[in-house]
Amino acid sequence: MANTADHPTSSKLLALSATVAALGSFLFGFDTAVISGMTGALRTEFHLTDAMLGFTVSSALIGTMLGSLGAAKLTDKLGRRPMLGWLAALFLLSALGCAGAWNLPAFVFFRFLGGVAVGATSVVSPLYITEIAPAQQRGRLVTISQLNIVLGILAAFFSNYVVTAALGDANAWRWMVGVMALPSVLFLLLALLIPESPRWLMKAGRSSDAEKVLTRLGHAAPVQELAEIAASLAADERKTHQHLFHRANLKPLLLALMIAAFNQFDGINAVLYYSGDIFKMAGASSTSAMAQSVMVGAVNFVMTILAMALVDRLGRKPLLLIGSLTLIASHLLAAWAFYTHAQGWPMLVAMMGVVGSHAYSQGAVVWVIINEVLPNSVRAAGSSVACFLMWTLCAVISWTFPIVAAKSGALVFGFFAAMMALQFVLVWKFLPETKGVTLEAMEQRLGGH
């Protein structure tokens, strides 16, 4: 069979399937960033202290922890595609509920539901794309998921700016979060059009359907690939203990957990959730802070496009190493700006540096690497555990950031710089390059069999 590029229909279906799955990531990004424009209004509306604001923001992250942990069993039972549809419905319910929240407990509850959807989506969307993509295109296609997270973040920043400029600070926050209902409906409808993951079909014993999907998606040698998937699953079945924490799975699991942890220790979500507050601390007005947040979102988008061009050419490991260095520099600049009370461009440059560095390194690589290093039989479970760790750390950092930053912003950003130095050392020493390697070959390389 010819290559995917020789079959426009197959190429279109592959691109459509990856893009639709990545709409979940768009909502993930939107839900993550929209809160940054609402923190001031929520303080006033619900009379929040710093600690209560931290809890209100991180209430979604408690949901992400549960959503990411429970996603594995549900997506293995229901299938990847049906799970995406249910998540779209949950995003819709969260958006409408938060917009109409009548008190703080109601807002926290619906924000929690949105967090459940975000946590599960962080597992299911990149997992689905990883399993449908040919090896040579996998990095770029999975990065579509990250691109949509970035687009969602940029859309949230821009939407917050427009709503604030149009309505002021009074009830604008309800419109900010309510806008998310529109892409949720679109995601729900389009999820009906994509095929099921061929690897899930094989695990379900539907080999003929799996071969049809591989052929429809334009894989160059579907019969050979099907045989490799079957051999991988059969080898897994022969293991005495088939569970995630079996010794044979320990190395790939630890690598996935390492990347997941550093994804939060680079400080990205502290910056995204509190970008408005950070710029206000540096002396910006409310509207100006929103405008600067849009600039940060634009840098995020541009650098993610760059990452899509490099991830299958340069590789995953070089992007992480280079990103570690630019993240260290950006966090040190932010720490200096807080320490010296510098206002204006130093903080803007530092925040653009943090977000841009994350976009082309950790942001682009994390969803690819986690699913590439994990074996077929435990990919959903391993991805779920890695995402649970990621969201647990995100909740802790987001909850404590406004409290610690109010006392010493320099200390916070100095800590993030130190973590990125540690990431550089560990990635250099332990992480294998995965570009262009089939999932089954990577499993054998890491001792899965």
Number of C-alpha atoms within 10 A of each C-alpha: 12 10 12 20 13 12 15 11 14 20 18 16 17 24 17 15 25 24 23 25 30 30 29 33 29 32 32 27 24 27 26 23 28 26 26 23 32 23 21 17 17 20 15 12 14 13 11 18 12 15 13 14 21 21 20 24 24 26 23 27 31 23 26 30 26 22 28 30 26 19 28 22 13 16 22 17 13 11 18 26 21 16 20 28 20 13 25 26 17 20 30 24 18 27 26 18 22 26 22 16 17 10 11 15 12 14 20 20 19 25 31 25 28 31 30 28 31 33 30 31 29 29 31 30 26 27 25 27 30 27 22 25 25 25 18 14 15 24 31 22 27 32 30 27 29 34 29 24 29 30 23 28 30 26 22 30 30 22 21 29 23 17 18 22 15 10 12 14 17 12 16 21 25 19 19 25 26 18 19 25 20 11 19 24 15 13 25 22 14 18 21 13 12 16 20 19 23 25 25 23 18 18 17 13 12 13 19 12 16 24 23 15 21 25 17 19 25 27 25 17 15 20 16 11 17 19 13 16 20 18 13 21 18 13 13 19 12 10 12 8 12 14 15 19 13 13 12 19 22 16 17 25 24 15 20 25 21 20 24 25 22 20 24 24 22 29 26 22 20 23 22 24 22 22 25 28 20 24 22 17 18 20 15 18 13 19 19 15 23 27 20 20 32 22 18 26 25 22 22 27 25 15 22 28 20 13 28 21 15 18 26 20 14 12 17 25 22 16 20 26 20 14 25 27 16 19 28 24 18 26 27 21 23 26 24 20 21 23 13 10 14 14 16 12 11 17 24 22 14 22 27 22 23 27 26 26 29 26 26 28 26 28 27 30 27 24 27 27 26 27 27 28 30 29 28 22 21 20 22 26 22 29 30 28 24 26 30 29 20 26 31 22 20 25 26 16 20 26 23 17 24 20 16 14 16 12 11 15 22 21 17 21 24 17 17 23 27 16 20 26 16 14 24 18 12 15 18 14 9 10 18 16 14 20 22 16 16 17 24 22 15 21 21 12 14 17 14 24 15
